[in-house]
Amino acid sequence: MKQHYCIVNDTVKHNLIEFIRSLPVNPRAPMVVEAREETRTDKQNRLMWPLLKDLSDQVVWHGEKLTREEWKDLITVLVNQTQTQDQEQKSAPGINGGRVYFGVRTSKSSKRYMVDVIEAIYWFGTDRGVKFSEASSKRIAWAQEWRASRG
């Protein structure tokens, strides 16, 4: 049995509490209840890709043009580093050299994290003189509005 509750108001929270109270207690087969921030939506994922395309089209990074996917890896590592300054993101030497960073999966990221990614792309691109497309500008505005609505 799997139940899913998005706590958006007190009524939903009350329903969740009642559901938890109704769960059986069984030490041999315990139930697991997880509370976490909602993961990013498909819409947020679609918001990110035009921004990454603008970077891949316009920015040369250390003498090299990178793909949208490679830019996503660089940006998500940057966001993780700024969010967890007190602990270093896990990495290891690559099999053929370089460094590999672990644990960056936007598909499992929270909505808040995705806004940070979109804002980091915008900050980085603006700093490098990227002219964002109209589609990208709409996505940036969406991220800024979302952030402002969350305080």
C-alpha positions as CSV (number, residue, x, y, z in Angstrom):
1,M,0.0,0.0,0.0
2,K,1.3,3.4,-0.9
3,Q,-0.2,6.7,0.0
4,H,0.9,10.2,-1.2
5,Y,0.0,13.4,0.5
6,C,1.1,16.9,-0.5
7,I,0.8,19.0,2.6
8,V,-0.6,22.3,1.1
9,N,-3.0,23.2,3.9
10,D,-4.1,22.2,7.4
11,T,-6.9,19.9,6.1
12,V,-4.5,17.8,4.2
13,K,-2.1,17.7,7.2
14,H,-5.0,16.6,9.4
15,N,-5.9,13.8,6.9
16,L,-2.3,12.7,6.9
17,I,-2.2,12.5,10.7
18,E,-5.4,10.4,10.7
19,F,-4.0,8.1,8.0
20,I,-0.9,7.6,10.1
21,R,-3.0,6.8,13.2
22,S,-4.9,4.2,11.2
23,L,-1.7,2.3,10.2
24,P,-1.1,-1.0,11.8
25,V,2.0,-1.4,14.1
26,N,3.9,-4.6,13.2
27,P,7.5,-5.0,14.3
28,R,8.0,-7.7,11.7
29,A,6.8,-5.6,8.9
30,P,7.1,-1.9,9.9
31,M,5.6,0.8,7.8
32,V,8.0,3.6,6.6
33,V,6.7,7.2,6.5
34,E,8.8,9.7,4.7
35,A,8.5,13.5,4.8
36,R,10.5,15.4,2.2
37,E,10.2,18.4,0.0
38,E,8.3,17.7,-3.3
39,T,10.6,16.8,-6.1
40,R,11.0,18.9,-9.2
41,T,8.2,18.9,-11.8
42,D,8.5,18.1,-15.5
43,K,7.7,21.8,-16.1
44,Q,10.8,22.7,-14.1
45,N,12.9,20.3,-16.0
46,R,11.6,21.8,-19.3
47,L,12.5,25.3,-17.9
48,M,16.1,24.3,-17.4
49,W,17.0,23.0,-20.9
50,P,16.7,26.2,-23.0
51,L,19.0,28.0,-20.5
52,L,21.5,25.2,-20.9
53,K,21.3,25.4,-24.7
54,D,22.1,29.1,-24.5
55,L,25.2,28.3,-22.5
56,S,26.2,25.5,-24.8
57,D,25.7,27.7,-27.9
58,Q,27.6,30.8,-26.6
59,V,30.1,29.9,-23.9
60,V,33.6,28.4,-24.5
61,W,34.8,26.8,-21.3
62,H,38.5,26.4,-21.0
63,G,38.9,26.3,-24.8
64,E,36.0,23.8,-25.3
65,K,32.3,24.0,-26.3
66,L,30.3,21.9,-23.9
67,T,26.9,20.1,-24.5
68,R,23.8,21.0,-22.5
69,E,24.2,17.9,-20.4
70,E,27.8,18.8,-19.6
71,W,26.7,22.3,-18.6
72,K,24.1,20.7,-16.4
73,D,26.7,18.7,-14.6
74,L,28.9,21.8,-14.0
75,I,26.0,24.0,-12.8
76,T,24.6,21.3,-10.4
77,V,28.0,20.8,-8.9
78,L,28.3,24.6,-8.4
79,V,24.9,24.7,-6.7
80,N,25.8,21.8,-4.5
81,Q,29.0,23.4,-3.5
82,T,27.3,26.7,-2.6
83,Q,24.6,24.9,-0.6
84,T,26.9,22.6,1.4
85,Q,29.9,24.9,2.0
86,D,30.6,23.1,5.3
87,Q,31.0,19.7,3.6
88,E,32.6,18.9,0.4
89,Q,30.6,17.2,-2.3
90,K,31.8,13.6,-2.8
91,S,34.1,13.1,-5.7
92,A,36.8,10.7,-6.9
93,P,39.5,10.7,-9.5
94,G,38.2,9.7,-12.9
95,I,39.3,6.3,-14.2
96,N,41.1,8.1,-17.1
97,G,41.9,11.3,-15.2
98,G,40.0,14.3,-14.1
99,R,37.4,14.3,-11.3
100,V,34.0,12.8,-11.1
101,Y,31.3,14.2,-8.8
102,F,28.7,12.0,-7.3
103,G,25.0,12.4,-6.4
104,V,23.8,15.1,-8.7
105,R,20.5,14.0,-10.2
106,T,18.0,16.7,-11.0
107,S,15.3,14.1,-11.5
108,K,15.3,13.6,-7.7
109,S,15.9,17.2,-6.8
110,S,13.5,19.4,-4.9
111,K,11.6,22.3,-6.5
112,R,13.7,24.7,-4.5
113,Y,16.9,23.1,-5.7
114,M,15.8,23.4,-9.3
115,V,15.1,27.1,-8.9
116,D,18.7,27.4,-7.5
117,V,19.9,25.6,-10.6
118,I,18.0,27.9,-13.0
119,E,19.2,31.0,-11.1
120,A,22.8,29.7,-11.2
121,I,22.6,29.2,-14.9
122,Y,21.3,32.7,-15.3
123,W,24.0,34.2,-13.0
124,F,26.8,32.3,-14.7
125,G,25.5,33.1,-18.2
126,T,25.0,36.8,-17.5
127,D,28.5,36.9,-16.0
128,R,29.9,35.5,-19.3
129,G,27.8,37.8,-21.6
130,V,25.3,35.2,-22.7
131,K,22.3,36.6,-24.6
132,F,19.5,34.5,-23.4
133,S,16.8,33.5,-25.8
134,E,13.2,34.7,-25.4
135,A,12.2,31.2,-24.2
136,S,15.0,31.3,-21.6
137,S,14.1,34.7,-20.4
138,K,10.5,33.5,-19.6
139,R,12.0,30.6,-17.6
140,I,14.3,32.9,-15.7
141,A,11.3,35.1,-14.8
142,W,9.3,32.1,-13.7
143,A,12.1,31.0,-11.4
144,Q,12.4,34.5,-9.9
145,E,8.7,34.7,-9.3
146,W,8.7,31.3,-7.7
147,R,11.5,32.3,-5.4
148,A,9.8,35.5,-4.4
149,S,6.5,33.7,-3.7
150,R,8.3,31.4,-1.2
151,G,9.9,34.3,0.7
